[in-house]
Amino acid sequence: MPLLEPKPGALRPRSVSGPAPDRVPDRRATGTPEVLRRELTELLGADKVLWKISDLVRYASDASPYRFVPQVVVVAEDIDDVSAVLSYAHGRQREVVFRAAGTSLNGQSQGEDILVDVRRHWAGVEVLEEGLRARIQPGTTVLRANAALARHGRVLGPDPASAIACTLGGVVANNASGMTAGTTRNSYRTLSSLTLVLPSGTVVDTADPRADEELAHAEPALCHGLMEIKKEIEADAGLVARIRAKYEIKNTTGYRLDSYLDGATPVEILRGLMVGSEGTLGFISEVVFDTLPLDRELTSALLFFPSLPAAAAAVPLFNRAGALAVELMDGNTLRASVAVEGVPADWAELPKDTTALLVEFRAPDEAGRSEDERRAAEVLAGLDLVAPVASVTNAFTRDPKTISGYWKARKAFVTAVGGARASGTTLITEDFAVPPSRLAEACEALLELQARHGFDAAVAGHAAHGNLHFLLAFDAADPADVERYAAFMDAFCRLTVERFDGSLKAEHSTGRNMAPFLELEWGPRATELMWRTKRLLDPGLVLAPRILLDRDPQAHLRGLKTIPRVESVADPCIECGFCEPTCPSEDLTTTPRQRIVLRREMMRQQPGSPVLGGLLDSYGYDAVDTCAGDSTCKLACPVGIDTGALMKDFRHRRHSPREERAAKLAADRFRAVEGAARLAVAAADKITDVVGDRVLEAVTGAARRIVRPDLVPEWLPQIPGAAARGLPATRRVGAAAVYYPACVNRIFGGPDGKPGPSLPQAVVAVSQRAGKPVWIPRDVAGTCCATIWHSKGYDAGNRVMANRIVAAAWGWTAGGRLPLVVDASSCTLGISHEVVPYLTDDNRALHAELRIVDSVVWAAEELLPHLRIRRTVGSAVLHPTCSMRHLGDEAQLRAVAEACADEVVVPHDAGCCAFAGDRGMLHPELTESATAREAAEVTAREFDAHLSANRMCEVGMDRATGRSYYSALLELERATRP
């Protein structure tokens, strides 16, 4: 056992609300049943079978109000794995559900038996025909696909608000549309072809000219059955008319019966049926989209109305004027959006009934935008708008930042409102459509219905298409509250169908909560055709039973999840999954959402339960140790939930008093620690020169086993040599700024084999050349940004160093009169923001007077205008650090790079490298996993320079790519050297 094992039970919940009615039962504590685990392991390999109780629980939740714990999770790598699982399920009479991003709002990504992860190994975009089409893997996010298309001036038709996280497989499987897609730009209309795996294992590429011939040979009964249903529908004129009418407005309820009308062959029918089938008819392994022009000339407005019906009445006016998007947000939505960064604080004071329309016109050129503005002005002149708070302008704008802020507030609808719900309540998201001409009437009816059932829901939606969403919360642990929700749902569904002939699901797909109401909307004849379609393609009912078709009238009330209270920083989480694509540990252990999901299950359990014990056994490594602590999850979360901060707090809880004292002692004596560290690095460099890296790898490996892997770093060959003993000589007199070389740059040197100045020498030199000399204080040794202690949860040491650096910086900068330039982005972030909660009141006041500037920003904004570029490299690839994302400095990094290189590339998959100071040495597997996709992009071609802005991130990328990364300021110094 390691000498410094974490405190036993430190992660045990301090207050447990369980036992909850939906807690995982004790009999599930051992995870996957032994026989199922053994058979799947023999079939696929141990690394593709997740079986621990913690694995099953973390996959049991998605963005919906439902929770079903699978028996096992399979991480499929390719079509062969998918086919093998389907064959196994057929032979054992088991069920299979496919899961990608888990952003579905109706429980589509949850299963009770075999759950197959088709996200991890299924990402990739191939741009075809100069962007006119794109071949996309199903685990690719919409955001990632559009990033690849943007350089060609193209974009996908579907644009769901969850584009940051939702994947194209799910978008197609649910026919998700979004703000502008309507009925003409959605997946059904813009999908060129797809490749699918039928439940039988047959693979069909609908673009293959021989696809129908091969399908007829492999599945004759299926082909015959599809054509028979087609004939039946076409022979019934009333049914044909009904089907066509249903798709004049947005509709994702049930299977796309118009596939039988639009498709002439079995393969063409299958192509249509797979859209919106929710994984119940087959697995979509690849899609090819016809793309659309990316019109970049925008004019947008956020217009405020006195009421929801008043706003809805204005929608047809903008539709006729040619607006591409008309988005509605009611008062509850607007007020909840105050939690979103950048939203005006005075929205919290908006009157209850206030409603806003976000209206946007998009044009390909300036002439088109001017015409859009003329038509928009005509509509605007006839509206009765209100301005109840000072921030409301009710004006159209071209400003990209303002427009981006409007959309940020709109896209945060579910998460912002969900985060503002009462703690402990479950969130329901409903999605319906009515003919756009009846939107105002539907709004009034919805408000009346909510009031009758005691709900005060938030309403938003794609008003241009008659498509509204509303959110309501109830206590799933309270039977009376569940009954109230059930009564409301029954009344709502009847209102939508019987009064408005609307769609019960416009774009979120049927899912578990609308399956019981399918026949209400479609009638018995059409519903029976859907059942026939299911039995025809999946006669064994292997795929996703009960998700789209379910004859149980109470099915929507089964599996509702309780939401136990957890730590306050995470309690607002609605488990939407927006945080997951940005998380460095996503493909290694757990994501921010899963960390919270696991914590909530701990709260559901009774103290001492075997399930709680199993979860705690895994949580230390899976959640706490392998969290990079970079807090990029906070940036991705619309309401700013910082799961990284929670994990740092858990690290603190696990520390023994002895560890805390040792960490504080290191802070107290950091000058000596810093010197010793530099000498150790220098000694290690000499040792490896003589005997290679294996000796140090063995020594550190033994120390890790004796002490604790999370405390002792592993030696990596990419660790740079020691920095020079002294810093460059500078003068205080005449200095334009104080230059603070971070301790990492005082300990470690630059990249091996690259001649030239050190980073401190480069910063001093380029500043002097630009006529902006900097001064390095003589007493910087022994100071630090405190990130070393902050990231590990050592609170006492953190306080010591945070207060020391702020007091020192205030003196160096003459009370803030000079800016403090910091040469490592993580240290800039640390001194700018992360130290503040640990400061004394006096030092907090001093901190407020400091101007802390990252060296890249200093170079881009203060030096570049005064520098002469004398030479450039051909190409440079950038690694923007996660700290730069927090600081908003990515544009400045690009500006410096563009001055030094003829071509600058930021990889589409650039993200946090997870080196996180020394975490990449404590857990090298974390950095390896986090950088895999970015490294693949970087190594796919040659670059002349590999640039970043933080020494340890550069080391992490060196290890990931085998290329030598270094500071962009070193390249700037070379480019401007006389």
N, C-alpha and C positions, 0 to 999 in steps of 0.2 A: 504493500500500500504506500503511495506517495507520502512524504513527510508533511506536506501542506495540503492535505485533502480538504476540499471545501466543507464548511460547517454542515454537518448532517441536518437535514430537515429545514435548511434555510429558505428553500423555495416553497415550502409547504404554505398554502394559503393561510393568512392570519385570521381570516373570518370566512367560514364556509356557510353558504346559504342552503346547501343541500340537506336532505336528499330531494332532488328535483324529480318531478314525475317522468321526465324524459332522460334521466341519467342513464349512462351505459351500465347495464346490469353486471354484477360481480362475475357471472359465468363467462363474460367476454374478456376478462382480465388477461388471459394468456394469448389473446390475439387471434389470428387465423386458426381454425381447426387444423389439427395435425395432418390429417389425410389430404385436405385441400392444399395446404401449404406444400407438402411433400410432392404431390402430383404436379403442381404447377412449377415447382422448382426443377423437377426432372424434365419437364417439358420446355421450359424457357431459360433456366439458369437462375441461380440464387439472387443475382444482382437486379433482376427484373421483378422480383416478388417482394412486396412490402407487407409485413405480417404482424409487426408489433402493435399493441393496442394504441400506442401513440400515433402510429402511421394511419391506422383505421380512423381514429378520431379526427385527425387533422384534415382528412379528405372527406369528412362527413358533412361539412357545411359549405354552402355557396352563398350567393347574394340574396337568396330567397328566404322566406320565413320557415322553410322546412329543413329537417335534419334526419338523414338516414345513414346509419353506420354500416359500411360494407363489410363483407366477410374477408375480403382480401383486396389488395390494390396491385395491379399489374402495370408496370411501366413499359409499354410497348415501344420497340425500337423501329420496326418496319412492318410492311404488309404481312410478311411471313409470321410475325408474332401475332398480329391481329387475326389472321386466318387460323393459327394454332389455337388461340383462345376460343374462337367461335366454334371450331371443331370439338374442342374439349367440352364446351358448354352444351353442345348438342348431345354429345355422348353421355353426359352426366345429368341432363335435364336441369341445367343451371341457367341463371340470367346474367346478362352482360349490359353494362352501361358505360358509354364513353364519356370522358371528361377532359376538357381542354383548359380554358381559363377559369371556369367556375364563376363567371360573372352573371350567369343566368338568374333571372328573378323569379322563376316559377319551379325551381327544383329539378330542372332537366338534367343537371350534371350530377345527380345523386343516385346511388343504387344501393340495394340491400344485399347483393351477392358479390359478383365479380365486377369491380370498378377498374376501368382501363384508362390510364393516364396517356393521352395522346397530344400532350403539349411539349414535353421535355425534348423529345427527339424529332419533332415535326415542324421545325421552323426553317424558312427559306423563301426567297423571292427571286424569280427570274423574269426580268423585264424583256418583253418580246416586241418586235416591230417598232423600235424607237418609242416604246411606251404605250402603243395603241392597245396592247394586251399585256397581261401579267400572269405568269404561272406561279401559284402560291401554295405553300404547304399549310396544312390546317392549323398548326400550332403557332402561326405567325400573327402578330397583332395587326390590327388595322393601321395603327400609327406607324409601325415599322414598314408595312407595305406601301403606304402613302409617301413615306420618306424616300423610298427607292424610286417612286414614280415622279416625285416633285421635280427632280432635275430634268425630266423630260416634259414638264408642263402638263402632266396628267394626274388624275386622281381616281380613286374607286368611287362607285356610285353610293353604296351604303356608307353612312357616316354616323354610327351610333355614338351617343355621349360617352360610352365606355371605351372609345377607340384606343385609349392608352393601354388597356388591358385585354379587351375581348379579342378573340382570335377568329381568323377567317373561317375555320371549320365550324365554329359555333354560329358565326354570322349567317352562313349559308343554311346550316341546319335549323336555324330559327327564323330565317328570312328577316333578320334584323335590318332596319332601315335607318332611322335617325332623323336629323333635323331637316335635311333637304331631299331625301330620297323619294319620299312619297310613294306613288304606285308605278313610277316610270324609271326610277334610278336604283331600285332595290335589287337584291340578289337574283330574284326570279327573272328580271328583265335584263340584267347586265352580265349574267353568267354565260360564258361562251361554252364551256364544257367542264366536266368533272370526271375524276376517277373514283370509283366506289367499290367497296367490298360488300357483297351481299351476305346475308346471314349464312348462306350455304358455303361461303368461302369463294365463290366466283368473283373474279375481278373484272370490272367493266370500265373501259375508257370511252366515254361517250364521243370523243373526238376522233376515234379510230374509224376509218371508213368501213372496216370490216366488223365493227362492233355488233351490229344486228345479226349478222351471219354467225358470229362466234357465240353470241348469247342464245340464239335459237338452237345451236348445237348443244350448248352446256345446260340450258334451262328451257326446254321446249314448253313445259307446262306453264311456266311463268310468262313466257311470251304470249302463249295462247290466252291465258287469263287476263292479261293486260288489254289485249285487243278486244276481248269479249266485253269487258267493262266499258271500254271506249264505245263500242257499238251500242250498248244499252243506253249510255248517256246521250249519244247523238240521236238516238231514236225517240227520245223524250224531249220534245220542244220546250215544254214547261221547265224541265230540269236544266236544260241548256241555258235558258233565259235567266233562271235563278242563279246559276253558277256565274254567269257573266256579270250579273248585277252585283253579286257579293264582292267581286274584285274591282268594282269601280271605285270603292274606297279601300283604305288600307285594311288588310285582313290576314291574320296568321292563325286563325282558329281551325284546327283540324288539318287534314292533308289538302294539298293544292289540287282540287278536282279539275281545275281548268287545264291541268297537265294532259288530261285525256282529250281535251279539245284542241290544245295547241300542238301536241305531239302526234306525228303521223306514224311513228314506228315504236316498238317496245322500248328501244334505247332512248328515243326522244321523250317518251312518257316518263321513263325512269329519271332522266335528267331533271324534269320538272318536279316530280314527286319527292325527290331528295331534298329540294329546297323547302325548308319549314317542317321537315319530318322529325326533327329533334332526336336523331339517332335511333329511331325505332324501326327503320327499314334497311339500314346498312351503314357502313362507315365511309365517310368522305375522306379519301387519302390525299387528294390534290384537287385544286380548282384552277380554272383559267378564266379570268375576267376580261371583258371588254371594258376599257377604261374611258374616262370622260375628260374633257378639257378642264384644266385647272385655271379658272378665271381669277386673276389676281387683283383686279381693280374693284375695290369694295367701297360701298357706302352703307353705313349702318346707323341705327338709332335705337335707343331704349326709351319707349314712350309710355307715360303713366296715365292711367284712366281711373275714374272714381270707383269702378266696380268690375267684377269678372264679366257679367253680361255686356257691359259697355265696351270692354276691350274686345270681346268676341265679336261684337257687331262691326268692329272696324276691320276685321280680318279679310272679308271679301274685297274690300277696297284696295288693300295692298296686293292681294292675289291678282286682281285685274290690272294693277299697275306693273306687274311683272316681278315682284319680289320673289327671290329664291327661297328665303326662309322667313317665316313669321312665327315666332316662338312666344308662348304665353307663360307668365309667372304670376301667381296670385300673391296676396299679401303674406300669407304664411310662408311661402317660398322665399319671397324677397327678404322678410325679416330674418329667417333662418340663415340666409346667405351671408349675413354679417360675419359668420364664423369663417368665411372664405377669405384668404389673404387678398387684399386689394379692393374688396367691396366697401363702399362708403359706410362709415359707422352710423350715419344718421338714418340708414334704411331701417334700423331697429325701431325708429320712431314713426314709421309709416302707419297710417290708419289701417284698421283691420281689413277693410274691403278693397284697398288699393290694389290694382292689378297692372302689370306692365306687359307690353309687347316688344320683343326684340325683333326688329325688322332689318333684313339685309338684302341688298341688291349686289349682284356680282356681274362684272363685265370683262370682256377680253382686252379692252383697250380704253384709252382716255375718252374717246368720243362716246363709247357706250356708257361709261360711268356718268358723263355729263348728262346724257339723256335719262339715265336712271334717276339722277338727282332732280331733274326737272319734273318727272312724274311723281317722285316721292313728295316734292314740295307741294304739288297740287293736292295730293291726298291730305297732307299734314294741315293745309290751310283750312280744311273743313272739319277738323276733329276738335272735340271738347276735351282737352287734356288738363291734367292737374299737376301741380308742383308742390307737394305737401312738405318736402324737406329741401334744404339748400342745395344738395348735390344733384338734384334733378335738373336736366337741361332741356329735355324733350326736343332735341335737335339731331339732325343727321350729321355724321362725322366721317372723315377719311382716316383719322388718326389710328394707326395700327395698334398702339398700346391701349387706347380706349376701347376699340373693338374687341381686342383680346380679353380685356377685363369683363366686358359684357358676356362674352361666351363662357368665360371661366365661371361666372356666377350661374349661368344657365345650365352648364354641364354638371355643376355640383348639386343639382336638384335633389337627387336621391340621397347622397351622402350628407349634404348640409341639413336637410330636413330630418333625415334619420339620426344624425348626431345630436339634434336638438330635442329628440323625443324624450319622454320621461324615462329615467334609468330603470332598467329591468323589463322594458316592454319590447314586444316583437313588432317589426315593421313589415307592413304589407304594401306592395307596389302594384297598383292596377293600371291597366292600359286598354283603352277602348277607342273606337272611332265611330263617328256619325257622319252623315253627309255634311260637308263644310257649310252649306247654307243653313243648317239647323244647329250650328255650334252654340250660338247664344242661348237658344232654347234649352239645349242639353246642359249648359252650364247652370242655368237657373234650376233645372230639375235636379241636378247633382247636388247643389247646395242645399236644397230642401230635403233631399233624401238623407244626406249626412246629418243634418240637424235633427231629423226625426229619430235617428238611431244613436244620437249622442256622440257623434264623431265631428271633429273639427279638422278635416283633412287638408293637406297642402295639395294644390293643383298646379300643374304645368303641362306643357306639351307642344306638339307640332300643330299649332292652330291652323296653319295654312292647309293642312290635310284633314282637318276635323278630328285629329288624334290627340286625346288628352291622357295624361297620367295623373293619378292622385295617390297620395301616401296617407296611410292611417296606422295608428299604433294601438295595440291592445296587449293584455297580459295573457300569454299562452298558458300560464300555470293556473289561471283562474277559470274554472269551467263556465261561470256566468259570463265572463268577458268573451270567451270563445263562442258562446251561444249568441251573444250580441253581434259579434263579427259574422257568424253564420247567417243570422237573420238579415243583416245588411247586404251580404253577398247575394242572397236569394232575391232580394228586392232590386238590387242594382242590376243583376243580370236580366231580370224580367223588364225592367225599365228600358235598358239598352236595346233589347230585342223587340219587345212588343210595341214600344212607343216610337222608337227611332229606326228600327230595322238596322241596327248598327252591328259592329264587330266587337265581340267580347274581348278579343285580343287583336290589336292592330299591328304590333311589331315585336312583342315579347314572346310570341308563340304560345301555344295552348298551355303546356305545362300541367303540373299537378293541380293547380288551383282552378283551372277552367275545364279540365277533362270531364267533370260531372255535368257541365252545362253545355257540352258540345251539341247534343241533340236539340236542346232548347233553341239554339241559334240556327242550326242547319236543317232540322226536321228529320224524321225517321228514315226517309228514303236515302238522302245524301249520307247520313251517318252510317247506315248499313253498308253503303259503298266504301266508306272509309275502313270499316271493319273487314270487309272482303279484301281490300287492298293490303291491309296488315297481314291477314292470314295467307294471302297469296305469296308475299315476299318473305314472310317469317312464320311459316306454319307451326314451328315449335314454340313460338312466342318467347324467343330467347332474348331479343333486344328490347331493353327499356320498357318492360311492361308497366302499365299504370301511369305512364308519364303523359301520353297524349290521348289514349283511349282508356276509359275506365267506366264501367257501368255502376259502380258504387256511388250513390248520390251523396255520400258523406266523405268521399275520397279526399276532398280539399281540406278536410279537417284532420286528416291523419298525418302524423309526423311533424306537427307544428313545433317549432323549437322555442324553448324558454331562453331568456337572455339574462343569466345571472350577472350581478354586479361584479366588476373586477376593478383593478387599480384605476384611479381616476383618469390617468393619461390615456388609457385604452378603452374606457367604458363607452364612449360615444360610437365605437366601431360598429358598423352594420354588416361587416364581413363581405364587402363589395368586391374585394380583390384588386382594386386599382393599384395597390402598393406592390403587388407581386412581381411584375416584370422588371422593376428597378432594384429588386433585392438581390444582393450578391450571393446569398446562400440559397436562392430559389431552387437550384438544381442539385444541391448537396444535402440539405437537411430540411429546414422549415422556412416559411415566409413570414412576414409580419402578421398577415391575417391568420396563418396557422398558429403562430405563437399565442395570439389572443384566443383563438378557438380552443386550443389546448388548455389555456388558463381557465376559460369558462367551464370546460368540462370538469376541471378540478373543483370548481365552486359548486357544481351540481352534486358532487359525491359526498358521502358521509365520511367523517374523519376515520382513518384507518381502513377504508375500503381497499380491496386489492387493485381495483382499477386506478384509484388515486395513487397507490404505490407504484404501479407500472408507469403511469404518466410522469411522476416525479423522477423515476429512474432514468428516463430518456431526456427529460427537459433540460438538464444541465448542459449536455453537449449539443443536442439538437437545436435548442432555442437560444441559450445564453452564450455558450462558448463560441459558437459559429456565427453569431451576429457580428457583422463588421463594425457596428456602432456608428455607421456613417450618416444615419438618419435621412437617407434619400427617400425612405418611405414617407417621411413627413412632407417632402416636396410633392410626391405623387398623390398623397391623400388630400382630397379637396378641403377637409376640415383640419388638416395639419396634425394628425395623430402621429406621435413620435415613438414608435415601438423601440427604436434604438435607445432612446432615453430610458425606457422601462427595463430593457436588458442590462443597461449600465447600473441601474438601481438594484437589479437582482444580483449582479456581480458584487456590489457593495454588501448586500445582505449575506453573501457567502463567505466574506472575508472573516477570518478570525481576528481577535484583538491584536495578536502578534503580527499578522500581516499588515494591519492598518498602521501599527507603530513603526514597522520597518519601512513602509512607504512614506510615512511622514518624515522619518529620519533621512531618507534619501532626498526628500525635498529640502529639508533643513540644510543638508550638506551637498547640495547639488553641484557646487563648483568642483568639489573633489570627485564626485560621481562622474561628472562630465569629463574631467581630465583622465580618470581611470578608464572610462569607456573608449576614449580616443586612443589611449595607449594599448588597450586590449585589441581594438580593431587593427592597429598597426602591427601588433605582435601576431595576430591571426594571419594577417597578410603575408608576413615573413614565413610563418609556418607552412602555409599553403604553397608558397613559392618553392619550398624545399621538399615537402612530402605530399602535396596535393590536398584535396578537400576531405578525403575520407577520414583522416584522423580527427579533425574537428567535428565532422558529422557524427562519428562514434562517441566522442566525448560529450557533445551536447545531447545526443540521444540517451546516453546513460544518465546524465543529469536530469533530463526530462522525466525519466522513469522514476528516479529517486525523489525528486522534489514535487513536480507536477507539470504536466504538459502545457497547462495554460499559464504557467509562470516563467518557464525557461525556454527561450527561443531555440529553434533548430538552426544549425549552421547551413546556410545556402551558398552555393558557389557564386551567386550573383551579388553577394554582399560587397559593396565597394571598399576600397582601401581607406586609410585614415585621411582626414583633412590635414592641411598644413598647420604647423604649430601656432602660427600667428595670423592675425587678420590684417588686411591692407591698412597702411597708414593713411589717415584722413585728418582733416582739420575742421574744427567746429566753426571757426570764423568763416562766414560767407556761405555756410552750408544751406542748401535749399530744403533739405530734409534730413531726418535722422534715419540711418539705415540699421536695421536690426537683423543680423544674420541669425537665423533660427538655429537652435542647438543641433538639429540634425545635420546642418551644413557646417557646423563647427566640429562635428565628430567625424562625419563621413566625407570623403572626397568625391570628385566627379567620376565620370565613367572611365573605366580602365582603357588604356590604349588611345585615348583622345587627347592629343596635345593641346595646349592652350591654357588660359587662365582658369583659376577656380571660379566658382559662382560668385563669392564675395568680390574677387578681383574684377570680374566682368561687370557686376552691378556698379562698382565704383567707377570703372573706366567709361562705361556708356553714359553714366550720369555726368561725368566730367566733360565728355565730348559734346553733350547737349547743352552745356552751360548751366547744369543743375547739379552742382556737386553735393555729395552726401557725406555725412559724418557718422562714423561708427564709434559709439562710446567705448571707453577703455574697460568698463566694468560689466560688459554683457555676459561674460563667463559666470556661470552659476545661476543664470536666469533662464526661464523657459515659459512657453505659452500655457503650460499646465495641462496640455492635452494628454501627456503620458499618464497622468493620474486620473484625469477626467474620464478617459476612455475605458479605464479598468475599474472605475467605481471606487477609487481610494479618496474618500471625501476629505480627510484631514490633510493629506499631502496636497490635494487639489487647492484647498483654501490657502495653504502656505504659499504655494507658487503663484496662484492667481493674484493674491494681494501684493506679492513681491514684484511681479512684472508690471502691474499697473502703477505702483508707486515709483518704480524705476523709470518707466516710460514717461510719466508726468514730469519728472525731473529732467530727463534727457531732452524732451521736446519743449522745455521752457513753458510748462503749463499748457501744452497743446498748441503753441504758436507755430511749431513746425510739424509737418506730418511725420508719422512713424511708418517707414517703408519696411515691410516684412517679406522675406524671400522664400517662404514656403506657404502654399495656399492654406493648408490645414492649420498652420500657426496663425495666419491672418484671421481665419475664422475663429480660432480659439481666443485670441486676444480681443477681437471685435465683439464677440457675442457670448462664447461659452463660459468665459470667466465670470460674467456679471452676477449670476446667482450666488457666487461664493465670495463676493467682496464684502468688506465692511461698509457701513454707511458712508464713511469718509472717503474710502477708495472708490465707491460707486460714483460719488460726486466728481472725483478726479477723472474717472473713466469717461464720464459724459463730455469732458472737455478735450479728449484725445481725438485726433484724426488718424485712423489706422488705414493704411493703403497697401494692398498687395503689390509686390514688385512688378507683376505683369501689368497691372493697371497703371502703375507709375510709368512704366516704359511706354505703354500705348498712348496715354493721355498727356504726359508731361515731357517725355523724351523724344518720341518719334517725330513730332513736328519740327524738331531742331536738329535732327540727325541726317546725315547723307549716307544713303545706301550705296555701297561701293561694289558689292558682289552678292549674288544670290545663289541658292541651290535650286536644282530643278524641281524637286518635289519634297513635301514634308507631310507627315501624318501626325495628327495631334491626339493626345490623350487628355481631354479636359477632366480634371479631378472632381470628385464629388463635392469637395469644399468650394471649388469654383462655382458649382451649380448653386450651392447655398448662398454664395456671395453675389451671384449674378455676373461673374467676370469672364464667362466663356467668350464673349464677343471680343474682349480685349486680348485674350490669348490668340484668337484668330487674327486680329489686327497685327500683332507682333509677328506672327508666323507669315502672314501675307507680305510683310515688308521684306522678309528674308528668303522667301521661296516663290518660284513661279507658279507652282500648283500646291494648294493646301487641301488636305482631305481630313475630315472628321469621320471615322467609321460610323456607319448606321447603328452598329451594336455597341458603340462606346458606352461604358458604364463604370461603376465603381470597381476598382481592381481588388478591393477587399484586403489590400496589404495593411492598411489602417495602422500605420506606425510600425508595430512589430507583430500584429496579428497574423500577417502572412508568414511570419517565422514560427509563430506558435501553432498555427494551423495552416500549413502550406496547401492542404487540399482545398481550403476555402478560396484562396486566390486562384488556384488552378481551375476550379469550377466557375468562378465569377468572370474570369477573363477569356474563357474558351471561345466564345463567339466573336468577340472583338479581335482576339489573336488570329482567328481564322481569316478574318477580313484583312488584317494587316499583313499577314504572311502570304496572302494570295498574289501579291505583286511586290516589286522593289520600290523603296523610297530612299531618297538621299538623306533625309533627316527624320528623326523620331523625337518629337518634342512634347514636353509637359511642363509642370510647374511645381512639382513636389518630389524631393529626392527619393523617398521610400516608395511612392507610387511608380516612379521611374524604375526602381529596382524590381517591383512587382511585374511591370510590363516587360522588363528585360527577361525575367524568368519565364513569362508566358509566351513570348514571341521569339526569343533567341536574338532579338535585335537590341541595339544600344540606345536607350532613351536618355535624354538629358534636358536641361532647362532651356526654354525658349530664349532666355536672356543670354545664354552662352552663344546661341546662334546669332542673336542680335549683335553681340559684341564682335563676332567674326565678320558679320555683314558690314559693319561700320568701321572696322579697323583701318586706319590709314595705311 
